[in-house]
Amino acid sequence: MKRYIGALAAACMGTFASCSALALTLGIHAGSAHFPGGNYQNNFNPGMYLRTDDGMTFGTYYNTLRRVSFYAGYTFEYGPVGLLGGLITGYQPKIIDGLTYGQGKALTPMVAASLKLPPLGGFKPMLMLVPPFRSSPAVFHIAFEHRF
């Protein structure tokens, strides 16, 4: 997992170096809380994302089912409020303690509403809400972002 995060960080820094004229936002995924919660859910979700000024968003994180997810989409922003829509990987069915969790597809639709909070030490905390989808619970998530 550490090698995975390190490789992603290096790729992001390479992107910044080659796109210095393009303003990008780097985000760090931190953790989640699921409602209703379950013992199978992983609430430690490290990862990273990049968002361009025109809203294109690409990211990855360690998901609820303890798998690596990759996503791509578009973020619409109005002041501190945002809405991300796109596709995500990593939520295929997984059997945990005899029960099946997941959505059944290699690519799953993704929607998340967000609210940016005042900056803390150069990073803006961002609260995200992922609505319940099929058998998945609602998710509250926190990320921290910095615009370059």
C-alpha positions as CSV (number, residue, x, y, z in Angstrom):
1,M,0.0,0.0,0.0
2,K,2.9,2.4,0.8
3,R,4.5,1.7,-2.5
4,Y,1.2,2.3,-4.3
5,I,0.7,5.7,-2.6
6,G,4.3,6.7,-3.3
7,A,4.0,5.8,-7.0
8,L,0.8,7.8,-7.2
9,A,2.4,10.8,-5.5
10,A,5.4,10.6,-7.9
11,A,3.0,10.5,-10.9
12,C,1.1,13.5,-9.6
13,M,4.3,15.5,-9.1
14,G,5.3,14.6,-12.7
15,T,1.9,15.8,-13.9
16,F,2.5,19.1,-12.1
17,A,6.0,19.5,-13.6
18,S,4.7,18.9,-17.1
19,C,1.6,21.1,-16.8
20,S,3.0,24.1,-14.9
21,A,0.8,26.4,-17.0
22,L,-2.3,24.5,-16.0
23,A,-3.7,25.2,-12.5
24,L,-4.5,22.0,-10.7
25,T,-6.0,21.1,-7.4
26,L,-4.4,18.1,-5.5
27,G,-6.6,16.4,-3.0
28,I,-5.8,13.8,-0.3
29,H,-8.5,11.4,0.7
30,A,-8.5,10.7,4.4
31,G,-11.4,8.8,6.0
32,S,-15.1,8.0,5.9
33,A,-18.1,7.1,8.0
34,H,-20.8,4.9,6.6
35,F,-24.5,5.2,7.6
36,P,-25.7,2.7,8.5
37,G,-22.4,1.2,9.4
38,G,-21.2,-2.4,9.2
39,N,-18.3,-4.4,10.5
40,Y,-17.1,-5.1,6.9
41,Q,-16.6,-1.4,6.1
42,N,-13.2,0.1,5.9
43,N,-13.3,3.7,7.1
44,F,-9.6,4.4,6.5
45,N,-9.5,5.5,2.9
46,P,-6.1,7.0,1.9
47,G,-5.8,8.2,-1.7
48,M,-5.3,11.2,-3.9
49,Y,-7.1,13.1,-6.7
50,L,-6.4,15.8,-9.2
51,R,-9.0,18.3,-10.5
52,T,-8.4,20.7,-13.3
53,D,-9.8,24.2,-13.3
54,D,-12.4,23.2,-15.8
55,G,-13.6,20.4,-13.5
56,M,-12.1,17.2,-14.9
57,T,-11.4,15.0,-11.8
58,F,-9.2,11.9,-11.6
59,G,-8.4,10.0,-8.4
60,T,-7.8,6.8,-6.5
61,Y,-8.2,5.5,-3.0
62,Y,-8.4,2.4,-0.8
63,N,-12.1,1.8,-0.6
64,T,-14.8,0.4,1.8
65,L,-14.3,-3.2,0.6
66,R,-10.5,-2.9,1.1
67,R,-9.8,-2.6,-2.6
68,V,-8.1,0.1,-4.7
69,S,-10.6,2.2,-6.6
70,F,-9.9,4.5,-9.5
71,Y,-12.3,7.1,-10.7
72,A,-12.8,9.8,-13.3
73,G,-15.5,12.3,-13.7
74,Y,-16.5,16.0,-13.7
75,T,-16.9,18.3,-10.7
76,F,-19.3,21.2,-11.0
77,E,-18.6,23.9,-8.4
78,Y,-20.5,26.9,-7.2
79,G,-18.5,28.7,-4.5
80,P,-17.7,26.2,-1.7
81,V,-20.3,23.7,-2.9
82,G,-19.5,21.0,-5.5
83,L,-21.0,18.0,-7.2
84,L,-18.9,15.2,-8.7
85,G,-20.3,12.8,-11.2
86,G,-18.4,10.0,-12.9
87,L,-17.4,6.3,-12.9
88,I,-15.5,4.3,-10.3
89,T,-13.8,0.9,-10.1
90,G,-13.3,-1.5,-7.2
91,Y,-16.8,-2.3,-6.0
92,Q,-17.4,-5.7,-7.6
93,P,-19.1,-8.2,-5.3
94,K,-17.0,-9.4,-2.4
95,I,-18.0,-12.1,0.1
96,I,-17.2,-11.1,3.7
97,D,-18.3,-13.4,6.6
98,G,-20.6,-15.2,4.2
99,L,-22.4,-12.1,2.9
100,T,-22.0,-10.5,-0.5
101,Y,-21.2,-6.7,-0.7
102,G,-20.6,-4.6,-3.7
103,Q,-22.4,-3.4,-6.9
104,G,-21.7,-6.2,-9.4
105,K,-20.0,-4.2,-12.1
106,A,-16.4,-3.3,-13.0
107,L,-17.5,0.3,-13.5
108,T,-20.1,1.8,-11.1
109,P,-21.7,5.3,-11.4
110,M,-20.4,7.7,-8.8
111,V,-22.0,10.9,-7.4
112,A,-20.7,12.9,-4.5
113,A,-21.7,16.3,-3.1
114,S,-19.0,18.4,-1.4
115,L,-18.6,21.4,0.8
116,K,-15.2,23.2,1.2
117,L,-14.4,24.6,4.6
118,P,-12.0,27.4,5.5
119,P,-8.3,26.6,4.9
120,L,-6.2,25.0,7.6
121,G,-2.4,25.2,7.1
122,G,-2.5,25.6,3.3
123,F,-5.1,22.9,2.7
124,K,-8.8,23.3,2.5
125,P,-10.8,20.6,4.3
126,M,-13.6,19.2,2.2
127,L,-16.6,17.3,3.5
128,M,-18.2,14.9,1.0
129,L,-21.5,13.1,1.0
130,V,-22.0,10.0,-1.2
131,P,-25.7,9.1,-1.3
132,P,-26.8,5.5,-0.7
133,F,-26.7,3.5,-3.9
134,R,-28.4,0.1,-4.3
135,S,-27.3,-1.9,-1.3
136,S,-24.5,0.5,-0.3
137,P,-25.0,2.9,2.6
138,A,-24.5,6.7,2.6
139,V,-20.9,7.8,3.1
140,F,-19.6,10.9,4.8
141,H,-16.0,11.5,3.7
142,I,-13.2,14.0,4.5
143,A,-10.5,15.1,2.1
144,F,-7.9,17.9,2.1
145,E,-7.0,19.8,-1.0
146,H,-4.5,22.4,-2.2
147,R,-4.6,24.4,-5.4
148,F,-1.4,24.8,-7.4
